[in-house]
Amino acid sequence: MNTSKINGYKIEGTFPTVITPEFHMDYQEFLDSLIQNKAQIHQLLLKHGALLFRGFPVCGAAPFARVIETIGLGQFVNYIGGDSPRDRVEKQVYTSTEAPPSMLLPLHQELSYVKKHPRNIYFHCEIAAPVGGATIIGDARRIYSAINPDVRKRFQDKELTYTARYFHKSKVMEYVNKFQRSHKSWMEVFETENKQDVEKRCVENDFTWRWLQRDWIEIKQTRPALSVHPQTGDNVWFNQAHLYDFNPKLLGWKNYVAAKLFYFRRSTLLHEICFGDGSPIPRQDLYHVMDVLNEYTVAYPWQSGDVMVLDNILAMHGRAPFSGKRRVLTALTS
C-alpha cells in the first residue's frame, strides 16, 4: 500500500484511493482544504478513477452538494433517461438505487447507454447498513483487458442497441413497486408529465421512441460498447449490456421465474439488448462479461459520513446486497 501526504491529507494509493485528514477539521476547514488541494485531487482521480474521502465532517444532502461544487469537476446534471428507481432529495442530489436490498447490482457506468453520459458520479453515506450494502466498484481499464478478445471484438464491431419500455399508469407495475421498487414510469424517467417534453428530450439524447398501448413508451439507442477516456487515452469497457438482458444470472432464478410467469410479456418487457445490427448477443458472451465483472469487483464497506468520487468512465460501480437500514445519496456532474 502506497501512503503519501498532501496539504493536510493522508493518501492511501489503493482502489479506491482513500483520503483521510491528518488532523481534525470542521466542515468549513474541509471545504477550504478541497480548494487548496483541487489540482492534486483531480490528478488523483484521473490516475486511480476512484477516491474515498473518509473521516471528514459531511452529513446530509446540502453539505454533500457543497463538497461536489467545491471539488469543481463539472456542473450538476439531472438523472434524465436513467431507469434505476431512486428519489430526488434536493436539487440534483438523489438517493442511490432503491432496488430491492436482496439484489446484487453488478458493476456498470452510470448512463453509459446515453450519448450525454455524466463524467463523474458521487456517493455520500448517511447511514451505513449493518450488514452488506457496499457501493462496489471496479477499474474499467482492467476489466477491458480481462474481457476475452473475441468477445470484446464482437462488442466493438457491432455496437449495442438498448431497448427500454416505461409505463404511464399500470396497476400491475404500481403493485409490484409497492413491494419491491423495480421500474419507473416515463414521468419519473424524464421528470415530466408532458409527452412533448419527453419527445424533445429523446431528440436531445439521440433516442428513438414510439408510444405503445396504454401510454407506455419504448425508447431505443445504439451506442458503442467500448470507450476511450478523453484525457488519459485509456481504453475502457463502457456499457450496460449485462443489465439489459432478462436472465436468471442477473435476477436470480426465483425472481426470473416469478417475473416471467406473472407480469412480463413481450409488449411490457422492461429491457432488451441486442447488437447494433439487430442480431442477438450470445448469452455465453453476457455471462462471460458478468463473470469478469464479478472477478474485478471491489467491495469497500461504507462508514457514515464517507464521500466517494468516481470518474464515470474509468470506474464502474454497483451495489452489494444488504440488510437493515441504509441511506446513500448520489449526484452526477458533466
KOLKE-462423 format. One record per residue (C-alpha): x negated, y, z; residue in three letters; chain. Coordinates in pm, 1 decimal, decimal comma, always signed. Last residue first. Example, Ala and Ser with C-alpha at 12.3 -4.5 7.8 and 13.67 -1.06 7.14 Angstrom:
REM KOLKE-462423
[[-1367,0; -106,0; +714,0]; 'Ser'; 'A']
[[-1230,0; -450,0; +780,0]; 'Ala'; 'A']
REM end
This chain:
REM KOLKE-462423
[[+2058,1; +1665,5; -1653,7]; 'Ser'; 'A']
[[+2172,5; +1608,2; -1296,5]; 'Thr'; 'A']
[[+2381,5; +1344,6; -1122,5]; 'Leu'; 'A']
[[+2520,4; +1302,4; -770,2]; 'Ala'; 'A']
[[+2572,1; +1024,0; -517,3]; 'Thr'; 'A']
[[+2701,4; +968,7; -165,5]; 'Leu'; 'A']
[[+2664,8; +653,6; +44,5]; 'Val'; 'A']
[[+2913,7; +556,0; +312,7]; 'Arg'; 'A']
[[+2913,3; +206,6; +461,4]; 'Arg'; 'A']
[[+3135,6; +49,5; +725,6]; 'Lys'; 'A']
[[+3105,7; -324,0; +780,1]; 'Gly'; 'A']
[[+2998,1; -591,1; +532,9]; 'Ser'; 'A']
[[+2768,2; -561,7; +236,5]; 'Phe'; 'A']
[[+2696,4; -679,5; -117,1]; 'Pro'; 'A']
[[+2389,0; -522,7; -281,4]; 'Ala'; 'A']
[[+2433,6; -222,6; -505,8]; 'Arg'; 'A']
[[+2276,9; -125,1; -836,8]; 'Gly'; 'A']
[[+1991,1; +86,9; -969,2]; 'His'; 'A']
[[+1760,3; +118,7; -1268,5]; 'Met'; 'A']
[[+1451,9; +337,4; -1269,1]; 'Ala'; 'A']
[[+1258,3; +489,5; -1560,0]; 'Leu'; 'A']
[[+1553,9; +637,2; -1747,3]; 'Ile'; 'A']
[[+1763,1; +758,4; -1454,4]; 'Asn'; 'A']
[[+1459,8; +908,2; -1278,4]; 'Asp'; 'A']
[[+1571,9; +827,2; -928,3]; 'Leu'; 'A']
[[+1591,4; +1037,0; -611,4]; 'Val'; 'A']
[[+1685,3; +869,7; -283,0]; 'Met'; 'A']
[[+1790,0; +1065,0; +27,6]; 'Val'; 'A']
[[+1796,0; +886,2; +363,8]; 'Asp'; 'A']
[[+2000,8; +1036,2; +650,7]; 'Gly'; 'A']
[[+2127,0; +701,9; +783,0]; 'Ser'; 'A']
[[+1874,9; +429,0; +704,9]; 'Gln'; 'A']
[[+1921,7; +221,4; +392,4]; 'Trp'; 'A']
[[+1757,1; -114,3; +324,7]; 'Pro'; 'A']
[[+1522,0; -131,8; +22,6]; 'Tyr'; 'A']
[[+1638,5; -409,4; -209,0]; 'Ala'; 'A']
[[+1403,1; -433,9; -508,4]; 'Val'; 'A']
[[+1537,3; -619,0; -811,1]; 'Thr'; 'A']
[[+1280,1; -744,6; -1061,1]; 'Tyr'; 'A']
[[+1385,2; -1111,8; -1056,0]; 'Glu'; 'A']
[[+1755,9; -1018,7; -1057,4]; 'Asn'; 'A']
[[+1711,8; -801,4; -1362,9]; 'Leu'; 'A']
[[+1525,2; -1083,4; -1536,3]; 'Val'; 'A']
[[+1804,6; -1330,4; -1456,3]; 'Asp'; 'A']
[[+2068,1; -1085,3; -1578,3]; 'Met'; 'A']
[[+1882,6; -1039,9; -1906,9]; 'Val'; 'A']
[[+1858,9; -1417,4; -1954,0]; 'His'; 'A']
[[+2232,4; -1446,8; -1883,0]; 'Tyr'; 'A']
[[+2300,9; -1186,5; -2149,6]; 'Leu'; 'A']
[[+2085,8; -1369,7; -2402,5]; 'Asp'; 'A']
[[+2248,6; -1703,2; -2311,1]; 'Gln'; 'A']
[[+2589,5; -1547,4; -2378,1]; 'Arg'; 'A']
[[+2484,6; -1476,8; -2734,6]; 'Pro'; 'A']
[[+2587,9; -1121,2; -2824,8]; 'Ile'; 'A']
[[+2879,5; -1131,5; -3067,1]; 'Pro'; 'A']
[[+2855,5; -968,3; -3411,7]; 'Ser'; 'A']
[[+3018,7; -630,6; -3464,1]; 'Gly'; 'A']
[[+2720,6; -469,9; -3638,6]; 'Asp'; 'A']
[[+2639,7; -271,0; -3323,5]; 'Gly'; 'A']
[[+2609,5; -588,1; -3121,2]; 'Phe'; 'A']
[[+2900,2; -675,9; -2897,5]; 'Cys'; 'A']
[[+3038,1; -572,1; -2559,2]; 'Ile'; 'A']
[[+3384,5; -574,2; -2408,1]; 'Glu'; 'A']
[[+3533,5; -409,4; -2101,0]; 'His'; 'A']
[[+3877,8; -366,8; -1946,2]; 'Leu'; 'A']
[[+4062,1; -644,3; -2123,2]; 'Leu'; 'A']
[[+4408,0; -485,4; -2148,4]; 'Thr'; 'A']
[[+4505,6; -572,4; -2505,3]; 'Ser'; 'A']
[[+4324,4; -908,7; -2490,4]; 'Arg'; 'A']
[[+4495,1; -1001,1; -2166,9]; 'Arg'; 'A']
[[+4361,6; -958,8; -1816,6]; 'Phe'; 'A']
[[+4615,3; -982,4; -1534,6]; 'Tyr'; 'A']
[[+4673,2; -1319,4; -1375,1]; 'Phe'; 'A']
[[+4480,9; -1606,7; -1523,9]; 'Leu'; 'A']
[[+4169,6; -1427,7; -1649,7]; 'Lys'; 'A']
[[+4137,2; -1213,7; -1338,2]; 'Ala'; 'A']
[[+4181,0; -1506,9; -1099,7]; 'Ala'; 'A']
[[+3939,4; -1727,0; -1294,5]; 'Val'; 'A']
[[+3666,9; -1460,7; -1306,0]; 'Tyr'; 'A']
[[+3718,3; -1354,0; -946,5]; 'Asn'; 'A']
[[+3671,6; -1709,3; -818,5]; 'Lys'; 'A']
[[+3391,2; -1794,3; -1061,2]; 'Trp'; 'A']
[[+3175,7; -1495,4; -970,5]; 'Gly'; 'A']
[[+3218,7; -1164,7; -1149,1]; 'Leu'; 'A']
[[+2880,4; -1131,1; -1320,7]; 'Leu'; 'A']
[[+2790,5; -1497,1; -1367,8]; 'Lys'; 'A']
[[+3158,3; -1571,7; -1431,7]; 'Pro'; 'A']
[[+3174,4; -1359,9; -1749,7]; 'Asn'; 'A']
[[+3351,8; -1054,8; -1891,2]; 'Phe'; 'A']
[[+3058,0; -885,7; -2064,4]; 'Asp'; 'A']
[[+3044,3; -510,7; -2010,6]; 'Tyr'; 'A']
[[+2807,8; -521,0; -1712,8]; 'Leu'; 'A']
[[+2545,8; -730,5; -1896,6]; 'His'; 'A']
[[+2545,8; -487,3; -2190,3]; 'Ala'; 'A']
[[+2460,5; -198,4; -1960,6]; 'Gln'; 'A']
[[+2167,4; -46,2; -2146,9]; 'Asn'; 'A']
[[+1819,2; +102,3; -2117,3]; 'Phe'; 'A']
[[+1520,9; -134,4; -2103,3]; 'Trp'; 'A']
[[+1227,3; +105,5; -2109,1]; 'Val'; 'A']
[[+935,6; +201,6; -2332,7]; 'Asn'; 'A']
[[+715,1; +466,3; -2167,8]; 'Asp'; 'A']
[[+639,1; +790,7; -2353,9]; 'Gly'; 'A']
[[+593,3; +972,3; -2020,8]; 'Thr'; 'A']
[[+793,9; +1283,8; -2100,1]; 'Gln'; 'A']
[[+1075,7; +1177,1; -2336,7]; 'Pro'; 'A']
[[+1103,2; +825,2; -2187,6]; 'His'; 'A']
[[+1151,4; +583,9; -2473,6]; 'Val'; 'A']
[[+1477,3; +391,6; -2490,9]; 'Ser'; 'A']
[[+1617,8; +46,9; -2552,6]; 'Leu'; 'A']
[[+1968,7; -87,6; -2616,9]; 'Ala'; 'A']
[[+2057,0; +191,1; -2859,5]; 'Pro'; 'A']
[[+2418,5; +311,4; -2852,6]; 'Arg'; 'A']
[[+2745,5; +244,3; -3029,9]; 'Thr'; 'A']
[[+3045,8; +397,6; -2857,7]; 'Gln'; 'A']
[[+3401,7; +282,6; -2815,0]; 'Lys'; 'A']
[[+3711,0; +410,2; -2635,3]; 'Ile'; 'A']
[[+4045,8; +238,5; -2594,1]; 'Glu'; 'A']
[[+4327,0; +432,6; -2428,6]; 'Ile'; 'A']
[[+4631,5; +302,0; -2242,5]; 'Trp'; 'A']
[[+4949,1; +502,5; -2290,7]; 'Asp'; 'A']
[[+5187,5; +207,0; -2257,5]; 'Arg'; 'A']
[[+5068,4; +79,9; -2596,6]; 'Gln'; 'A']
[[+4727,2; +191,8; -2714,8]; 'Leu'; 'A']
[[+4573,2; +529,2; -2794,6]; 'Trp'; 'A']
[[+4261,3; +515,5; -3007,1]; 'Arg'; 'A']
[[+3911,5; +636,2; -2942,7]; 'Trp'; 'A']
[[+3568,2; +683,9; -3095,8]; 'Thr'; 'A']
[[+3316,0; +825,1; -2853,4]; 'Phe'; 'A']
[[+3044,5; +1063,1; -2975,1]; 'Asp'; 'A']
[[+3027,1; +1243,4; -2637,5]; 'Asn'; 'A']
[[+3169,3; +1579,8; -2746,1]; 'Glu'; 'A']
[[+3430,0; +1405,8; -2964,7]; 'Val'; 'A']
[[+3547,4; +1193,3; -2671,9]; 'Cys'; 'A']
[[+3560,1; +1503,0; -2454,8]; 'Arg'; 'A']
[[+3791,3; +1671,3; -2703,5]; 'Lys'; 'A']
[[+4012,6; +1361,1; -2718,3]; 'Glu'; 'A']
[[+4047,1; +1358,4; -2340,7]; 'Val'; 'A']
[[+4122,5; +1731,3; -2334,6]; 'Asp'; 'A']
[[+4395,2; +1672,8; -2593,1]; 'Gln'; 'A']
[[+4538,7; +1393,8; -2377,8]; 'Lys'; 'A']
[[+4576,6; +1624,9; -2076,6]; 'Asn'; 'A']
[[+4571,9; +1459,1; -1733,9]; 'Glu'; 'A']
[[+4207,9; +1549,1; -1671,6]; 'Thr'; 'A']
[[+3902,1; +1412,9; -1491,2]; 'Glu'; 'A']
[[+3794,1; +1205,6; -1794,3]; 'Phe'; 'A']
[[+3753,5; +873,8; -1610,4]; 'Val'; 'A']
[[+4012,1; +959,1; -1344,6]; 'Glu'; 'A']
[[+4282,9; +1053,4; -1594,6]; 'Met'; 'A']
[[+4180,9; +750,6; -1803,3]; 'Trp'; 'A']
[[+4282,4; +533,3; -1509,9]; 'Ser'; 'A']
[[+4007,3; +362,0; -1316,0]; 'Lys'; 'A']
[[+3912,8; +0,7; -1250,2]; 'His'; 'A']
[[+3813,9; -238,8; -974,4]; 'Ser'; 'A']
[[+3925,0; -96,7; -645,2]; 'Arg'; 'A']
[[+4004,2; -400,6; -435,3]; 'Gln'; 'A']
[[+4333,4; -443,6; -250,7]; 'Phe'; 'A']
[[+4515,4; -127,7; -353,7]; 'Lys'; 'A']
[[+4331,3; -135,5; -685,5]; 'Asn'; 'A']
[[+4504,6; -460,6; -782,7]; 'Val'; 'A']
[[+4848,4; -307,2; -722,3]; 'Tyr'; 'A']
[[+4759,2; +4,1; -921,9]; 'Glu'; 'A']
[[+4629,9; -217,8; -1201,9]; 'Met'; 'A']
[[+4952,4; -422,4; -1212,7]; 'Val'; 'A']
[[+5180,9; -121,0; -1175,0]; 'Lys'; 'A']
[[+5005,7; +46,5; -1466,2]; 'Ser'; 'A']
[[+5016,9; +418,1; -1533,4]; 'Lys'; 'A']
[[+4761,5; +563,9; -1769,3]; 'His'; 'A']
[[+4528,7; +269,1; -1817,4]; 'Phe'; 'A']
[[+4172,8; +255,8; -1938,7]; 'Tyr'; 'A']
[[+4010,2; +38,2; -2202,7]; 'Arg'; 'A']
[[+3636,1; +13,4; -2263,1]; 'Ala'; 'A']
[[+3440,0; -100,9; -2568,0]; 'Thr'; 'A']
[[+3060,5; -79,4; -2587,1]; 'Tyr'; 'A']
[[+2884,3; -133,1; -2918,7]; 'Thr'; 'A']
[[+2518,3; -223,9; -2885,4]; 'Leu'; 'A']
[[+2204,6; -186,9; -3101,0]; 'Glu'; 'A']
[[+2130,1; -440,7; -3375,7]; 'Lys'; 'A']
[[+1753,6; -406,4; -3414,9]; 'Asp'; 'A']
[[+1666,6; -327,8; -3052,7]; 'Gln'; 'A']
[[+1895,7; -586,2; -2898,0]; 'Phe'; 'A']
[[+1775,6; -856,8; -3132,5]; 'Arg'; 'A']
[[+1414,3; -750,3; -3076,2]; 'Lys'; 'A']
[[+1450,2; -764,5; -2698,4]; 'Arg'; 'A']
[[+1598,0; -1112,7; -2714,5]; 'Val'; 'A']
[[+1307,9; -1233,9; -2930,5]; 'Asp'; 'A']
[[+1054,8; -1057,7; -2703,5]; 'Pro'; 'A']
[[+1196,1; -1227,1; -2389,1]; 'Asn'; 'A']
[[+1259,0; -949,4; -2137,3]; 'Ile'; 'A']
[[+969,0; -906,2; -1893,2]; 'Ala'; 'A']
[[+814,1; -603,6; -2065,7]; 'Ser'; 'A']
[[+1141,1; -408,5; -2063,5]; 'Tyr'; 'A']
[[+1195,5; -508,7; -1699,0]; 'Ile'; 'A']
[[+854,1; -370,6; -1605,7]; 'Arg'; 'A']
[[+937,1; -38,0; -1769,1]; 'Arg'; 'A']
[[+1289,4; -31,8; -1622,5]; 'Ala'; 'A']
[[+1148,8; -50,0; -1267,4]; 'Asp'; 'A']
[[+1428,4; -184,8; -1045,9]; 'Gly'; 'A']
[[+1652,7; -53,8; -769,5]; 'Ile'; 'A']
[[+1899,5; -188,8; -514,6]; 'Ile'; 'A']
[[+2116,6; +56,3; -324,0]; 'Thr'; 'A']
[[+2119,0; -154,1; -10,1]; 'Ala'; 'A']
[[+2457,4; -260,7; +126,2]; 'Gly'; 'A']
[[+2353,1; -553,2; +342,4]; 'Gly'; 'A']
[[+2480,7; -592,7; +700,8]; 'Val'; 'A']
[[+2533,1; -303,5; +944,3]; 'Pro'; 'A']
[[+2613,4; -73,3; +650,6]; 'Ala'; 'A']
[[+2421,7; +254,8; +662,1]; 'Ala'; 'A']
[[+2637,5; +563,3; +715,4]; 'Ile'; 'A']
[[+2554,8; +898,4; +556,1]; 'Glu'; 'A']
[[+2312,1; +754,9; +301,5]; 'Cys'; 'A']
[[+2234,5; +1000,3; +23,6]; 'His'; 'A']
[[+2184,3; +897,7; -337,9]; 'Phe'; 'A']
[[+2054,4; +1090,5; -639,3]; 'Tyr'; 'A']
[[+2061,2; +1027,0; -1013,4]; 'Ile'; 'A']
[[+1838,3; +1187,5; -1274,4]; 'Asn'; 'A']
[[+1833,1; +1238,3; -1649,5]; 'Arg'; 'A']
[[+2207,2; +1210,8; -1694,0]; 'Pro'; 'A']
[[+2344,4; +1046,1; -2012,0]; 'His'; 'A']
[[+2459,0; +1264,2; -2297,0]; 'Lys'; 'A']
[[+2490,4; +983,7; -2553,7]; 'Lys'; 'A']
[[+2684,2; +763,5; -2314,0]; 'Val'; 'A']
[[+2618,8; +388,6; -2275,2]; 'Tyr'; 'A']
[[+2335,8; +453,3; -2028,1]; 'Ser'; 'A']
[[+2596,2; +616,0; -1803,6]; 'Leu'; 'A']
[[+2388,9; +546,4; -1489,6]; 'Glu'; 'A']
[[+2103,8; +305,3; -1550,3]; 'Gln'; 'A']
[[+2168,7; -57,9; -1459,9]; 'His'; 'A']
[[+2076,6; -316,8; -1197,6]; 'Leu'; 'A']
[[+2338,9; -565,9; -1089,3]; 'Pro'; 'A']
[[+2645,2; -476,3; -877,6]; 'Leu'; 'A']
[[+2683,1; -757,0; -625,4]; 'Leu'; 'A']
[[+3044,4; -790,9; -514,1]; 'Met'; 'A']
[[+3150,1; -855,6; -153,5]; 'Ser'; 'A']
[[+3193,0; -484,7; -82,8]; 'Pro'; 'A']
[[+3458,5; -446,3; -358,1]; 'Pro'; 'A']
[[+3376,1; -156,5; -593,2]; 'Ala'; 'A']
[[+3394,3; +188,4; -432,7]; 'Glu'; 'A']
[[+3082,2; +298,9; -619,4]; 'Thr'; 'A']
[[+2883,9; +585,3; -472,7]; 'Ser'; 'A']
[[+3095,4; +861,3; -326,1]; 'Thr'; 'A']
[[+3081,1; +1173,9; -533,5]; 'Tyr'; 'A']
[[+2898,6; +1507,0; -523,9]; 'Val'; 'A']
[[+2959,7; +1736,4; -822,7]; 'Gln'; 'A']
[[+3190,0; +1978,7; -636,3]; 'Lys'; 'A']
[[+3250,4; +1808,4; -302,7]; 'Glu'; 'A']
[[+3362,7; +1455,8; -223,6]; 'Val'; 'A']
[[+3474,7; +1324,3; -562,5]; 'Arg'; 'A']
[[+3581,3; +963,0; -522,5]; 'Asp'; 'A']
[[+3442,7; +649,8; -688,7]; 'Arg'; 'A']
[[+3552,6; +356,7; -903,9]; 'Pro'; 'A']
[[+3284,4; +291,1; -1169,6]; 'Ser'; 'A']
[[+3420,0; +396,8; -1508,6]; 'Asp'; 'A']
[[+3195,4; +682,2; -1612,5]; 'Gly'; 'A']
[[+3309,3; +889,8; -1907,4]; 'Gly'; 'A']
[[+3287,1; +1220,3; -1720,2]; 'Ile'; 'A']
[[+3089,6; +1182,6; -1395,2]; 'Tyr'; 'A']
[[+3025,7; +1553,9; -1371,9]; 'Asn'; 'A']
[[+2685,7; +1713,4; -1424,3]; 'Val'; 'A']
[[+2464,5; +1907,8; -1184,0]; 'Phe'; 'A']
[[+2185,5; +2109,4; -1344,5]; 'Gln'; 'A']
[[+1824,6; +1995,9; -1361,3]; 'Gly'; 'A']
[[+1521,5; +1870,0; -1168,2]; 'Leu'; 'A']
[[+1515,9; +2152,8; -916,7]; 'Gly'; 'A']
[[+1419,8; +1987,0; -587,6]; 'Ile'; 'A']
[[+1605,4; +2277,3; -425,7]; 'Thr'; 'A']
[[+1932,4; +2207,6; -606,7]; 'Glu'; 'A']
[[+1918,1; +1841,9; -503,2]; 'Ile'; 'A']
[[+1849,1; +1935,1; -140,1]; 'Val'; 'A']
[[+2141,4; +2179,2; -146,9]; 'Arg'; 'A']
[[+2371,2; +1905,1; -274,3]; 'Ala'; 'A']
[[+2269,7; +1677,9; +15,7]; 'Phe'; 'A']
[[+2330,0; +1959,8; +267,1]; 'Pro'; 'A']
[[+2681,9; +2003,7; +121,5]; 'Ala'; 'A']
[[+2765,3; +1632,5; +103,1]; 'Ala'; 'A']
[[+2669,3; +1528,5; +455,1]; 'Gly'; 'A']
[[+2366,8; +1471,3; +676,1]; 'Cys'; 'A']
[[+2007,5; +1565,6; +597,2]; 'Val'; 'A']
[[+1749,7; +1614,3; +873,5]; 'Pro'; 'A']
[[+1441,4; +1438,6; +724,3]; 'Phe'; 'A']
[[+1321,9; +1097,5; +842,0]; 'Gly'; 'A']
[[+1321,7; +932,8; +499,1]; 'Arg'; 'A']
[[+1294,7; +1080,4; +149,7]; 'Phe'; 'A']
[[+1293,2; +791,4; -98,0]; 'Leu'; 'A']
[[+1146,4; +847,7; -443,7]; 'Leu'; 'A']
[[+1198,1; +633,8; -756,0]; 'Ala'; 'A']
[[+1050,3; +650,3; -1105,9]; 'Gly'; 'A']
[[+689,2; +593,1; -990,6]; 'His'; 'A']
[[+480,8; +823,5; -1210,3]; 'Lys'; 'A']
[[+752,6; +1058,6; -1331,9]; 'Leu'; 'A']
[[+893,1; +1086,8; -980,5]; 'Leu'; 'A']
[[+550,9; +1150,7; -829,7]; 'Leu'; 'A']
[[+492,4; +1427,5; -1084,2]; 'Gln'; 'A']
[[+820,4; +1599,9; -999,1]; 'His'; 'A']
[[+746,7; +1575,2; -627,2]; 'Ile'; 'A']
[[+398,6; +1722,1; -679,8]; 'Gln'; 'A']
[[+543,1; +2021,9; -865,3]; 'Ala'; 'A']
[[+811,6; +2079,5; -601,6]; 'Lys'; 'A']
[[+584,6; +2059,9; -297,0]; 'Asn'; 'A']
[[+628,3; +2417,1; -168,0]; 'Gln'; 'A']
[[+994,9; +2428,8; -267,9]; 'Ile'; 'A']
[[+1062,0; +2093,3; -105,2]; 'Leu'; 'A']
[[+876,4; +2209,9; +205,8]; 'Ser'; 'A']
[[+1104,0; +2513,8; +230,8]; 'Asp'; 'A']
[[+1409,5; +2286,6; +211,2]; 'Leu'; 'A']
[[+1267,2; +2069,5; +489,2]; 'Phe'; 'A']
[[+1191,4; +2376,1; +700,7]; 'Glu'; 'A']
[[+1552,5; +2484,2; +654,5]; 'Gln'; 'A']
[[+1677,7; +2145,7; +777,4]; 'Tyr'; 'A']
[[+1456,9; +2125,3; +1085,1]; 'Asp'; 'A']
[[+1120,2; +1957,9; +1053,3]; 'Met'; 'A']
[[+934,5; +1731,0; +1296,1]; 'His'; 'A']
[[+580,3; +1647,9; +1186,0]; 'Phe'; 'A']
[[+409,9; +1447,1; +911,1]; 'Glu'; 'A']
[[+745,3; +1414,8; +736,1]; 'Pro'; 'A']
[[+825,4; +1098,6; +535,6]; 'Thr'; 'A']
[[+812,5; +1024,7; +162,0]; 'Ile'; 'A']
[[+857,6; +664,3; +47,3]; 'Val'; 'A']
[[+771,8; +583,7; -314,6]; 'Thr'; 'A']
[[+1039,1; +335,3; -416,9]; 'Pro'; 'A']
[[+856,0; +131,6; -524,1]; 'Phe'; 'A']
[[+541,3; +182,6; -317,4]; 'Thr'; 'A']
[[+291,8; +466,2; -305,4]; 'Gly'; 'A']
[[+357,0; +561,5; +58,2]; 'Glu'; 'A']
[[+340,2; +940,5; +84,5]; 'Ile'; 'A']
[[+312,9; +1127,3; +415,2]; 'Lys'; 'A']
[[+444,1; +1481,0; +381,7]; 'Tyr'; 'A']
[[+339,7; +1808,9; +546,8]; 'Gly'; 'A']
[[+162,3; +1961,4; +249,1]; 'Asn'; 'A']
[[+62,4; +1643,9; +63,6]; 'Ile'; 'A']
[[-57,8; +1321,1; +223,5]; 'Lys'; 'A']
[[-163,7; +980,1; +97,4]; 'Ser'; 'A']
[[-90,5; +612,2; +154,6]; 'Thr'; 'A']
[[-146,3; +337,7; -104,2]; 'Asn'; 'A']
[[+0,0; +0,0; +0,0]; 'Met'; 'A']
REM end
